[in-house]
Amino acid sequence: MKNILLAAAAMAITFTATSQEFVSMDKSPMDAAYYPAQSTKRAFAKTDEQKAALQPQIRVLYGRPSLNDRNLFTSTDVKDSGITKYGEKWRLGANESTEITLMSNAMIGDQVLPAGRYSIVVVPTENEWTFHINAENDGWGNFSHKSEMDVVTTTIPVTTEDESLENLSIALYSPNNDNVVHMKMGWGTYRAELPITLL
């Protein structure tokens, strides 16, 4: 009986120590965008052809921060409550570096990228965002970004809309249902789309 009680106590101590390793819910939870959007539900496809069409081709993992009544961007010479500043590196999200996984070779800008995992760092200005697709992975924010590891640098226009999005949002879609997929990003009133050509 004594051995049983000792074993139970040891298990309780182990469980307590393990349970203390959990952290509370993050204010900016991680999310995933897939192309095709329903890729994760391909097991429910009724035919082999439908299942094949739903094989994932691109995945983006990113933290989804909230505006919380803050300004998104400020100029570099203004001291206020902006989340990030024009002309400075931004992780395009929160917490861990934003990551894009290409399941096949693709072209971004004028550069062909082999299938694989990459991190994304953006340098925003008022009218355009410059994307740095980088070979460094598993970093925090843009702090591990090394420009010498950039494999693509490309600039896209940014627009604004009347509707404001409280949380950063990323979606992957093909406007013409072809091999060109747009990575659409929105936060606050800002909108930008990065074309990705699947090869």
Backbone as numpy.savetxt, mean C-alpha at the origin, in Angstrom:
# Nx Ny Nz CAx CAy CAz Cx Cy Cz
-1.82 -35.74 41.41 -2.65 -34.54 41.41 -1.78 -33.28 41.41
-0.69 -33.38 42.24 0.21 -32.24 42.32 0.84 -31.94 40.95
1.21 -33.00 40.22 1.81 -32.81 38.89 0.83 -32.17 37.92
-0.43 -32.55 38.02 -1.46 -31.97 37.15 -1.61 -30.48 37.44
-1.63 -30.12 38.74 -1.76 -28.71 39.10 -0.55 -27.91 38.64
0.64 -28.47 38.76 1.85 -27.79 38.30 1.83 -27.58 36.79
1.38 -28.61 36.07 1.29 -28.50 34.60 0.29 -27.43 34.20
-0.85 -27.40 34.88 -1.88 -26.39 34.58 -1.36 -24.99 34.87
-0.64 -24.83 35.97 -0.07 -23.52 36.31 0.95 -23.08 35.27
1.79 -24.01 34.82 2.79 -23.70 33.80 2.13 -23.27 32.49
1.05 -23.98 32.13 0.31 -23.61 30.90 -0.29 -22.23 31.04
-0.85 -21.91 32.21 -1.46 -20.60 32.43 -0.43 -19.50 32.33
0.76 -19.74 32.91 1.84 -18.74 32.83 2.29 -18.55 31.39
2.42 -19.66 30.66 2.83 -19.58 29.24 1.81 -18.81 28.43
0.51 -19.09 28.66 -0.54 -18.40 27.91 -0.53 -16.92 28.24
-0.35 -16.59 29.52 -0.34 -15.18 29.92 0.82 -14.45 29.26
2.00 -15.07 29.26 3.17 -14.44 28.65 2.97 -14.25 27.16
2.37 -15.27 26.51 2.12 -15.17 25.08 1.08 -14.11 24.77
0.02 -14.05 25.58 -1.06 -13.10 25.30 -0.59 -11.66 25.43
0.46 -11.43 26.22 0.96 -10.08 26.39 1.70 -9.58 25.16
1.99 -10.45 24.20 2.70 -10.06 22.99 1.78 -9.38 21.98
0.46 -9.50 22.15 -0.47 -8.87 21.22 -0.49 -7.37 21.44
-0.58 -6.64 20.34 -0.67 -5.18 20.45 -2.09 -4.75 20.17
-2.43 -3.54 20.60 -3.77 -3.03 20.39 -3.99 -2.69 18.92
-5.23 -2.50 18.55 -5.60 -2.18 17.17 -4.90 -0.90 16.72
-4.26 -0.96 15.55 -3.57 0.20 15.02 -4.57 1.24 14.54
-4.22 2.51 14.68 -5.09 3.59 14.21 -5.14 3.66 12.69
-4.11 3.10 12.05 -4.04 3.07 10.58 -3.88 1.62 10.14
-4.98 0.86 10.09 -4.86 -0.57 9.78 -4.32 -0.82 8.38
-3.66 -1.97 8.22 -3.13 -2.34 6.91 -4.26 -2.89 6.06
-4.22 -2.59 4.77 -5.21 -3.07 3.83 -4.50 -3.58 2.58
-5.24 -4.25 1.72 -4.68 -4.78 0.48 -5.61 -4.45 -0.67
-5.01 -4.07 -1.79 -5.74 -3.89 -3.05 -5.21 -4.92 -4.02
-6.12 -5.59 -4.73 -5.73 -6.62 -5.70 -6.23 -6.27 -7.08
-5.50 -6.76 -8.07 -6.02 -6.80 -9.44 -5.86 -8.22 -9.95
-6.98 -8.82 -10.44 -8.36 -8.34 -10.39 -8.86 -8.19 -8.95
-9.84 -7.30 -8.78 -10.33 -6.96 -7.44 -10.86 -8.17 -6.68
-11.42 -9.14 -7.37 -12.01 -10.31 -6.71 -11.06 -11.50 -6.66
-9.77 -11.24 -6.81 -8.78 -12.33 -6.84 -8.87 -13.27 -5.65
-9.06 -12.71 -4.48 -9.05 -13.55 -3.27 -10.26 -14.47 -3.18
-11.26 -14.25 -4.04 -12.47 -15.08 -4.02 -12.51 -16.06 -5.20
-11.35 -16.30 -5.82 -11.33 -17.15 -7.01 -11.72 -18.59 -6.71
-11.60 -19.02 -5.46 -11.99 -20.39 -5.10 -13.48 -20.61 -5.31
-14.26 -19.53 -5.36 -15.71 -19.64 -5.54 -16.12 -19.59 -7.01
-15.14 -19.45 -7.92 -15.46 -19.41 -9.35 -16.08 -20.74 -9.78
-17.02 -20.67 -10.71 -17.77 -21.87 -11.12 -17.07 -22.66 -12.22
-16.19 -22.00 -12.98 -15.50 -22.71 -14.06 -13.99 -22.48 -13.94
-13.23 -23.34 -14.59 -11.77 -23.18 -14.60 -11.38 -21.88 -15.28
-12.12 -21.50 -16.31 -11.83 -20.26 -17.03 -12.02 -19.05 -16.12
-13.12 -19.05 -15.35 -13.37 -17.94 -14.42 -12.30 -17.89 -13.34
-11.90 -19.06 -12.87 -10.87 -19.11 -11.84 -9.54 -18.59 -12.38
-9.20 -18.98 -13.60 -7.95 -18.51 -14.22 -7.97 -17.00 -14.41
-9.14 -16.46 -14.76 -9.26 -15.01 -14.98 -9.11 -14.23 -13.68
-9.31 -14.89 -12.55 -9.23 -14.22 -11.26 -7.87 -14.42 -10.56
-6.92 -15.04 -11.26 -5.59 -15.19 -10.66 -5.01 -13.80 -10.39
-4.49 -13.56 -9.19 -3.97 -12.22 -8.87 -2.77 -11.86 -9.75
-2.76 -10.61 -10.20 -1.67 -10.12 -11.04 -0.88 -9.00 -10.36
-1.57 -8.23 -9.50 -0.93 -7.15 -8.75 -1.55 -7.12 -7.35
-0.71 -6.87 -6.35 -1.22 -6.65 -5.00 -0.48 -5.46 -4.39
-1.23 -4.60 -3.72 -0.65 -3.45 -3.00 -1.04 -3.58 -1.54
-0.05 -3.53 -0.64 -0.28 -3.53 0.80 0.06 -2.15 1.33
-0.84 -1.57 2.13 -0.61 -0.20 2.60 -1.38 0.07 3.89
-0.84 0.95 4.70 -1.55 1.43 5.88 -2.55 2.50 5.47
-3.72 2.53 6.15 -4.78 3.46 5.76 -5.02 4.52 6.85
-4.20 5.55 6.86 -4.38 6.60 7.87 -5.65 7.42 7.61
-6.10 8.11 8.67 -7.25 9.01 8.59 -6.76 10.45 8.59
-7.57 11.33 8.01 -7.23 12.75 8.04 -7.36 13.33 9.44
-8.43 12.98 10.14 -8.66 13.50 11.50 -8.54 15.02 11.57
-9.20 15.69 10.61 -9.23 17.16 10.57 -7.85 17.79 10.34
-6.91 17.01 9.81 -5.59 17.55 9.52 -5.49 17.91 8.04
-4.56 18.81 7.71 -4.23 19.07 6.32 -3.37 17.93 5.82
-3.58 17.54 4.57 -2.78 16.45 4.02 -1.38 16.94 3.65
-1.32 18.00 2.85 -0.03 18.51 2.40 0.13 19.97 2.80
1.36 20.35 3.10 1.69 21.75 3.32 2.96 22.05 2.53
3.20 23.32 2.29 4.43 23.68 1.59 5.60 23.52 2.55
6.80 23.38 2.02 7.97 23.09 2.85 8.35 24.26 3.76
7.87 25.47 3.45 8.25 26.61 4.28 7.14 27.04 5.24
6.13 26.18 5.40 5.01 26.50 6.31 5.02 25.51 7.47
4.91 26.04 8.69 4.85 25.17 9.87 3.40 25.09 10.32
2.75 23.98 9.97 1.39 23.75 10.48 1.16 22.26 10.61
-0.08 21.86 10.65 -0.42 20.48 11.00 -0.54 19.56 9.79
0.16 19.84 8.71 0.10 18.96 7.56 0.69 17.60 7.86
0.12 16.56 7.26 0.61 15.20 7.48 1.98 15.03 6.82
2.12 15.58 5.63 3.42 15.56 4.96 3.57 16.86 4.19
4.76 17.10 3.66 5.02 18.36 2.99 5.30 18.13 1.51
4.91 19.10 0.71 5.27 19.08 -0.69 6.79 19.01 -0.82
7.26 18.19 -1.76 8.68 18.11 -2.02 9.43 17.16 -1.12
8.74 16.53 -0.15 9.40 15.60 0.75 8.87 14.18 0.53
9.69 13.19 0.85 9.29 11.80 0.66 8.10 11.45 1.55
7.21 10.63 0.99 6.02 10.18 1.71 5.83 8.69 1.42
5.48 7.94 2.42 5.35 6.48 2.29 4.09 6.04 1.55
3.23 6.98 1.17 1.95 6.66 0.52 1.12 5.75 1.44
1.03 6.15 2.68 0.28 5.37 3.64 0.76 5.68 5.03
0.71 4.68 5.90 1.16 4.83 7.28 1.90 3.57 7.69
2.72 3.72 8.73 3.43 2.58 9.32 4.44 1.96 8.36
4.30 0.65 8.08 5.26 -0.02 7.20 5.27 0.62 5.81
6.38 0.44 5.11 6.46 0.95 3.73 5.35 0.34 2.88
4.77 1.15 2.02 3.77 0.64 1.09 4.47 -0.29 0.10
3.83 -1.42 -0.18 4.46 -2.46 -0.99 3.58 -2.83 -2.19
4.21 -2.97 -3.34 3.52 -3.48 -4.52 4.18 -4.79 -4.94
3.35 -5.79 -5.21 3.83 -7.08 -5.70 3.30 -7.28 -7.11
4.20 -7.52 -8.04 3.84 -7.82 -9.43 4.00 -9.31 -9.63
2.92 -10.00 -10.03 2.99 -11.44 -10.23 3.58 -11.80 -11.60
3.70 -10.81 -12.48 4.35 -11.02 -13.78 5.11 -9.74 -14.12
5.92 -9.80 -15.17 6.64 -8.61 -15.58 5.66 -7.51 -15.96
6.07 -6.26 -15.73 5.19 -5.13 -16.01 6.04 -3.93 -16.40
5.38 -2.93 -16.98 6.05 -1.68 -17.32 5.40 -0.56 -16.51
6.24 0.21 -15.82 5.78 1.40 -15.11 6.63 2.55 -15.61
5.97 3.61 -16.06 6.70 4.66 -16.75 7.27 4.06 -18.02
8.56 4.24 -18.24 9.19 3.66 -19.43 10.13 2.52 -19.06
9.95 1.96 -17.87 10.87 0.93 -17.38 10.15 -0.40 -17.20
10.75 -1.48 -17.69 10.21 -2.83 -17.48 10.70 -3.34 -16.13
9.75 -3.84 -15.34 10.06 -4.38 -14.03 9.81 -5.88 -14.03
10.75 -6.68 -13.53 10.49 -8.12 -13.40 9.45 -8.36 -12.30
8.75 -9.47 -12.39 7.82 -9.86 -11.33 8.57 -9.84 -9.99
7.88 -9.39 -8.93 8.52 -9.36 -7.62 7.87 -8.34 -6.72
8.49 -8.16 -5.54 8.01 -7.23 -4.53 8.85 -5.95 -4.56
8.17 -4.82 -4.41 8.84 -3.53 -4.40 8.16 -2.62 -3.38
8.91 -1.64 -2.88 8.31 -0.63 -2.03 8.05 0.63 -2.85
7.16 1.47 -2.33 6.78 2.70 -3.03 7.01 3.89 -2.12
7.69 4.90 -2.66 7.85 6.18 -1.99 7.40 7.25 -2.98
6.63 8.22 -2.49 6.11 9.28 -3.35 6.65 10.63 -2.87
7.02 11.48 -3.81 7.35 12.87 -3.50 6.25 13.72 -4.15
5.34 14.27 -3.33 4.23 15.04 -3.89 4.58 16.51 -4.10
4.02 17.08 -5.13 3.97 18.54 -5.28 2.51 18.89 -5.53
2.24 20.14 -5.70 0.84 20.57 -5.81 0.13 19.97 -7.01
0.85 19.79 -8.12 0.21 19.34 -9.36 0.63 17.96 -9.84
1.63 17.35 -9.20 2.08 16.03 -9.64 2.76 15.29 -8.50
2.78 13.97 -8.63 3.46 13.10 -7.67 4.54 12.32 -8.41
5.72 12.27 -7.84 6.80 11.47 -8.39 6.91 10.18 -7.59
6.78 9.06 -8.29 6.83 7.73 -7.68 8.23 7.15 -7.80
8.72 6.63 -6.68 9.98 5.89 -6.66 9.63 4.45 -6.30
9.75 3.56 -7.27 9.54 2.13 -7.04 10.92 1.57 -6.69
11.01 0.92 -5.54 12.31 0.63 -4.95 12.46 -0.85 -4.63
13.67 -1.36 -4.75 13.92 -2.79 -4.51 14.02 -3.13 -3.02
14.10 -2.12 -2.15 14.17 -2.36 -0.71 12.77 -2.68 -0.17
12.66 -3.72 0.65 11.37 -4.13 1.20 11.42 -4.23 2.71
10.23 -4.33 3.30 10.08 -4.58 4.73 10.72 -3.49 5.57
10.47 -2.25 5.18 10.95 -1.10 5.96 9.81 -0.41 6.68
10.15 0.64 7.40 9.16 1.44 8.11 9.09 2.81 7.45
7.90 3.14 6.94 7.74 4.42 6.28 8.68 4.55 5.10
9.26 5.73 4.93 10.24 5.94 3.87 11.66 6.04 4.44
11.82 5.66 5.71 13.11 5.85 6.37 14.18 4.91 5.84
13.77 3.76 5.29 14.76 2.84 4.74 15.00 3.07 3.24
14.32 4.08 2.68 14.44 4.33 1.24 15.86 4.76 0.88
16.44 4.02 -0.06 17.75 4.36 -0.59 17.56 4.63 -2.08
17.81 5.86 -2.50 17.55 6.25 -3.88 18.33 5.41 -4.88
19.51 4.89 -4.47 20.29 4.07 -5.39 19.63 2.73 -5.68
18.59 2.37 -4.89 17.87 1.13 -5.11 16.57 1.34 -5.87
16.30 2.58 -6.31 15.13 2.83 -7.14 15.26 2.08 -8.46
14.21 1.38 -8.83 14.22 0.69 -10.12 13.36 1.42 -11.14
12.45 2.27 -10.66 11.63 3.11 -11.52 11.40 4.43 -10.82
11.51 5.52 -11.56 11.08 6.83 -11.08 10.22 7.43 -12.18
8.99 7.75 -11.85 8.06 8.29 -12.84 7.13 9.30 -12.18
6.70 10.27 -12.94 5.86 11.34 -12.42 4.49 11.31 -13.08
3.45 11.47 -12.27 2.08 11.46 -12.78 1.34 12.70 -12.27
0.33 13.16 -13.01 -0.44 14.32 -12.55 -1.33 13.95 -11.37
-1.64 14.94 -10.55 -2.59 14.77 -9.45 -3.70 15.79 -9.63
-4.92 15.37 -9.34 -6.07 16.26 -9.46 -6.78 16.34 -8.12
-7.78 17.21 -8.05 -8.59 17.31 -6.84 -10.06 17.16 -7.21
-10.83 16.67 -6.27 -12.27 16.51 -6.44 -13.00 17.13 -5.27
-14.30 17.32 -5.42 -15.10 17.91 -4.34 -15.24 16.95 -3.17
-15.40 15.66 -3.46 -15.59 14.68 -2.40 -14.28 14.44 -1.67
-14.33 14.46 -0.35 -13.13 14.20 0.45 -13.20 12.80 1.05
-12.11 12.06 0.93 -12.00 10.72 1.50 -11.28 10.82 2.84
-11.90 10.34 3.91 -11.31 10.42 5.24 -10.07 9.53 5.35
-10.13 8.34 4.74 -9.01 7.41 4.81 -8.34 7.27 3.46
-7.02 7.18 3.47 -6.29 6.89 2.24 -6.86 5.63 1.61
-7.10 5.69 0.31 -7.69 4.55 -0.40 -6.92 4.27 -1.68
-6.68 2.99 -1.95 -6.00 2.55 -3.17 -6.84 1.47 -3.82
-7.04 1.58 -5.12 -7.78 0.57 -5.89 -7.00 0.27 -7.16
-7.15 -0.95 -7.65 -6.52 -1.37 -8.91 -7.62 -1.73 -9.90
-7.61 -1.11 -11.08 -8.64 -1.41 -12.08 -8.09 -1.15 -13.47
-8.74 -1.75 -14.44 -8.35 -1.56 -15.84 -9.47 -0.80 -16.54
-9.28 0.49 -16.84 -10.37 1.28 -17.42 -10.87 0.76 -18.76
-9.99 0.10 -19.53 -10.39 -0.41 -20.84 -10.43 -1.93 -20.89
-10.37 -2.57 -19.72 -10.37 -4.04 -19.65 -9.30 -4.65 -20.55
-8.11 -4.08 -20.47 -6.99 -4.62 -21.25 -5.83 -4.89 -20.30
-4.60 -4.84 -20.81 -3.45 -5.15 -19.97 -2.89 -3.93 -19.24
-3.58 -2.80 -19.31 -3.15 -1.60 -18.60 -4.01 -1.45 -17.35
-3.36 -1.56 -16.20 -4.04 -1.47 -14.91 -3.67 -0.15 -14.26
-4.66 0.55 -13.74 -4.39 1.80 -13.05 -4.41 1.58 -11.55
-3.37 2.04 -10.90 -3.35 2.09 -9.44 -3.90 3.45 -9.06
-5.16 3.46 -8.60 -5.84 4.72 -8.29 -5.72 5.00 -6.81
-5.29 6.22 -6.48 -5.08 6.61 -5.10 -5.91 7.84 -4.79
-6.50 7.86 -3.62 -7.26 9.01 -3.18 -7.16 9.21 -1.69
-7.02 10.47 -1.30 -7.06 10.82 0.12 -7.41 12.30 0.21
-8.31 12.63 1.11 -8.82 13.99 1.10 -9.46 14.25 -0.24
-9.14 15.34 -0.86 -9.69 15.66 -2.18 -8.71 15.31 -3.31
-7.55 14.77 -2.96 -6.53 14.47 -3.97 -6.78 13.12 -4.63
-6.54 13.06 -5.94 -6.67 11.82 -6.71 -5.50 11.71 -7.67
-4.97 10.50 -7.82 -3.87 10.27 -8.77 -3.99 8.85 -9.28
-3.54 8.60 -10.50 -3.59 7.26 -11.09 -2.26 6.93 -11.75
-1.68 5.80 -11.33 -0.41 5.34 -11.89 -0.70 4.18 -12.84
-0.48 4.33 -14.16 -0.69 3.23 -15.10 0.40 2.17 -14.98
-0.02 0.91 -14.99 0.90 -0.24 -14.95 0.53 -1.15 -16.11
1.45 -1.38 -17.01 1.19 -2.24 -18.17 1.69 -3.64 -17.88
0.79 -4.61 -17.88 1.17 -6.00 -17.66 1.74 -6.58 -18.95
2.87 -7.25 -18.87 3.54 -7.79 -20.06 3.36 -9.29 -20.17
